[in-house]
């Protein structure tokens, strides 16, 4: 088994999966923002997959990544690469497409 691979990346550059193509669920984002604000203390690393073109697609932690991207612009988050996808993913929207 390969050791986990971690990267520090701006969450605005993470591609959204097809089932969450419009970004974070607004109600869940509001709950997380009320509960945690801009704090990243204890935040689990989002899980991402790497497409054949190198694009990173977030699969677990969309709301967490959107909260950090919105409240702490330019802040890097640590993501865990959990696997590779058999197709390119660069055409998918990124979190930054949905933030001001």
Protein Blocks (a to p, Z undefined) as FASTA:
>chain_A
ZZdddddddfklpccdfklmnopafklmmmmmmmnmmafghiacddddddfkopacdfbh
plmmmmmmmmmghiacddddfbdcfbdfklpccfklmpZZ
